[in-house]
Amino acid sequence: SSGINAEYGPGYLPYLNRDQAVEKLKQDPRNECYLIRDSTTNPEITPHVISLKLGSSYEHTRLNKRSNGRLAIGTVKPMEKTHSSLLDLIRYHQTTPMNLKGKSFVLRNAVRT
């Protein structure tokens, strides 16, 4: 498959756990890639996690629901951008980098689902 899920966008592998996510990212030959999985910890507040490969390091970033029901990355920040859906968030960060621990990351390379 092309890895495009109409509702959730590319790279969505809901049932992977953290270790399986890292394995899947390791199998991708690209230096930078990502996948999105469902969170098992507190899914009402944190419905999804983005797992990223940046060279030889792996990051897992929570996508949290705000009090208004919109999605955003991590903890609440002043003037943050929130999104109506997971697909909206992915599309936005395909061109606008997210800042993770001082590195910028664009959701360009979804793993093949």
C-alpha positions, -999 to 999 in steps of 0.1 A, spaced: 0 0 0 11 36 -4 9 42 33 -18 68 29 -47 64 53 -74 88 42 -85 97 77 -52 97 95 -27 104 68 6 87 59 26 66 83 -3 57 106 3 24 124 -21 25 153 -13 -8 170 25 -6 173 40 -2 207 71 19 214 96 -10 208 78 -21 176 78 15 164 116 18 168 120 -15 149 99 -3 120 118 30 119 151 11 119 140 -9 89 135 23 69 167 31 49 161 68 52 180 89 77 148 108 88 114 92 89 84 89 111 53 70 120 22 77 141 7 53 165 -20 52 190 -10 59 226 -19 33 252 -11 57 281 -41 80 288 -56 79 253 -84 104 262 -57 131 267 -29 116 245 -46 99 216 -14 95 194 23 95 195 47 104 167 78 82 167 107 97 147 141 86 135 167 113 133 199 96 122 208 71 149 184 85 175 147 79 181 122 103 196 86 97 207 65 128 210 30 129 224 1 144 205 -22 158 232 -58 169 231 -64 204 244 -94 213 265 -111 225 233 -107 191 217 -80 202 193 -46 184 189 -12 198 195 23 185 201 34 180 237 26 202 266 6 234 263 27 264 250 18 300 246 6 309 211 8 273 200 -7 260 168 -35 235 174 -52 212 148 -87 199 142 -75 164 133 -44 142 131 -44 146 93 -45 184 97 -15 182 121 5 160 97 -2 182 67 9 213 86 41 197 97 49 184 62 61 219 55 64 236 89 91 221 111 84 209 146 111 216 171 122 186 191 150 189 216 166 217 196 163 198 163 138 207 136 119 179 120 95 179 91 70 151 86 83 143 51 91 106 51 64 84 65 73 48 69 56 25 46 26 10 64 
